[in-house]
Amino acid sequence: MASVYPCACGAPVAPPLLRGVPAEPITHRTWTDEWVTVRCTSCGRAGHWPQPELGCVCGSVLRIPVRPVDTATGHDPVFDHEPEPEPEPPEPVPGAPMHIPLPRTAAAPRPTFHPLTIRTTRDAVTAAALYLRWLGFHHVEQAEEQPASGIDLRGPEVVAQVDPTTSPTSLRDVECLWLNGLSSSAVSVFFSLAGYADDARARADDLGVPLFVLDLTGAPQPVNGPAEELISAGA
């Protein structure tokens, strides 16, 4: 069975295995071969996930075949299907009200976020922590010292990194944060003072990593679709 990872929508996702196709030994590794495109059956999002592998007792590593998704169209031959026709609306009953109001189920709006002015690196991390708590993440804790993993903030459902440098955040930093999120089954969120390199932003969109830019007032601004979704839906 392939490993299960969390989609950005929260649903568990596992690469669909191809039945009856033999596994192939891995003799040479490339970045492209290490990842497969998988569709989430809950929200339809196409994301990149680690290629399933199997270690043999002889020492060889085998690549397990998975059902591919058409990267050009995003179509999955099993996931895609013709939509069922919508049922015809019932005929109105004479004397019945035209509309029955439903009970209010929308969540109460969040209060206004009060940012923290950034003067130091520590201030930037604190501002990001305040924002994550405002989004609804609980028990967000700051690292006492900069850890080797680069993760500045952790909570039961989130890991976050804050880049306080004057250079745009790199592709490698975004991918490392995403892998840390996978290993912790948590949402990965990045904050940067200088923005992001173009390839880092493109990769974050593919992986569903929310990206925010911090200004000196301490107010994070979303810079990609996953960040906008996180603000809209909350934790």
N, C-alpha and C positions, 0 to 999 in steps of 0.2 A: 504494500500500500504506500502511495506517495505521501510525503509530509504535507501537513495542512498549515496554511498561513492565513492571517487575517486580511481581508480586503479593507479598503478605505471606508467602506460602508459598515464594517464590523462583522460581515458574514465570513464563515470559514471557507477557504478556497484551496482545492488540491488539483494539481495537473491531472487531467483524465488520461489514464493509461490505455495504450493500444493493445487489445487482447490478441494473442496468437502471433505477435511479432517478437522475434528473439532479441534479447538485449545485446548490445555491441560493446566490445572492450574499448576502453579509452586509452589511446596511445599518444594523443597530442591534445592539449587543452588550448582553447581560444575563448575569448570573452563571449563571442556569439554563441558558442556551443554550451556555455555555462547557464544560459537563461532560455526559458520558453515563454511564449505568450499564452496566457490563460484567461478565459472569460469567466467573470463571476456570475453565477446563475441567479443571484439575488438582484443585483443592480445593473448587470450587463457590462460593467467596466472591464476593459481589456488591460491587463497588467503583466509585468515581467516577473517571473518566479524562478527560483533555482531549479535546474534540470535534475529530475530524480536519478539517483545513482544507487548502485548496489555493490558492496564489497564481497569478493569471492574469497574462499578459504585459501586459494592458491596465491593470493596477493594481488590479483588483477582487480580493477575497478570497472564495472559495467554500467553503460548508459542505458536507462530504461526508456523505451520509446513511448511518446505521448501523442495524443491526437492534436494536430496542429490547428491554430487559428490563422485564417488568412490575414496577414499583417497589412495588406493593402486595403482590404474592405472591412476587416474586423469581424468577418463572418465565421461562425463556428457551425460545422455541418450538423451537429447534434443539438446545439443550443437554439439555433435559428429554426423557426417554423412559421407556417402561415397562421396569422392571428385568427382566433375564433370570432365569428360574427357577433356583434353586440346584440343582446336581446332587445326585442321591440318594447318600447315603454308601454305600461298597462293603460288601458282605456280609463279615462277619468270617471269616477263614480258621481252621479248627480247628487249635488248637495254637499259633497266632500270638499274640504279646503284644498286650494291649489298647491299650497306649500306647507310642509310640516317642519318647523325649525328644529335643527339638531342641537343637542347640548354642546356647550362651548368646551372644546377639548384642546385648544391651542395653549401652548405653554406661556406663562407670563413673561413679558419682555424682560431682558436683563437690565439692571441699573446702568447708569452712565459709567463708563470706565474712567478712572482718575489716574492718569499716568504719573510716573516718577521721573523727574528731571535727571538726565544722564550726565554725570561729570567724570565718572571713573568706570573701569571695566566691571567692577562689582555692581555698580548702579545699573549697568546694562543687563546683567544677569537677573538682578532683582526686579527690574521692570518687566522682563520676559516672564518671570515667575508670577508676578501680579496679573499679567494678562492671561496666562494659562488658567489661573484660578478663576478669573472673571469669565472665561469661556466655559467653565464648569468642571475642570479637572481638580480632583481633590488630593490633598496630602502631597502637593508638589514640593519637593525638597531640593535645596541647593547643595552642590558639592562644596566641602570646606576648602579644598584645593583643586586646581585644574587636573582632572583625571587623565590617564593616558588615552582613554577611549574618546576624549573630547566632549563627553556628555556633561553638560553643566546643570541640567535639571532632570529630576526623575520623579515619577509618580506611579501609582498602580496601573494607570492606563496611558501614560505618556512618557516619552523621552524627548528632550529638547537640547539643542546646541545654540550657543550665542557666539557669533563671530564679531568681535569688537575692533578688528583691524581696519585699515584704510584701503585694503584691496578687496575686489569682489570675491565672494565665496566661490570656491572651486567645485568642479564636478566630483572630485574624490571625496570632499567633505560631505556633500549631499548623500553620496552612495554609502559612506561609512555610517552616517546617522541612520539611514534607512535599514541597514543590516542590523544595527543595534536595536532598532524598533522591532524587527522581525524576531530576533532572539529573545526579546522580552515580551512578545505578543502585545506590543503597545503602539500607539500612534506616534509617529516621528514628526516633530515640528522644528523648523529652522528659523532663527532670527539673525539678521545681519545688519550692520551699520552702513556698509558700503555697497550693498546690493549683491547681485549674483552674476557670474559669467553666463554667457548665452547657453553653453552646453549644459551647465548646471541647472538652469531653469528648465530646459527641455527635458532633461532626465528626471527632474522632480515632478514634472507633469506626467511623465510615463509611469512613475512609481507611486504617484498620489501623495507626495510629500508636500504639506503646506509650507509656503515660504512667506516670511514677513520681513519688512525693512523697518528698522528702528531709527527714528530721528532723535535729536538731542532732547526733545521734550518727553521722550519715553513712550510715545504713542505708536504702537506697531501698525504698519499699513500692509495689507495683503498684496502680493505681486503675482499670484497665479490662481488658477481655478480651485485647486484643493484648499487653499487658504480661504477663499470666498465661501466655499461650502462649509468649512469648519466654523466660520463666523455665523453663518446662517443657521446651521443645525446645532452648534454647541457640542460639548463633550457628551 
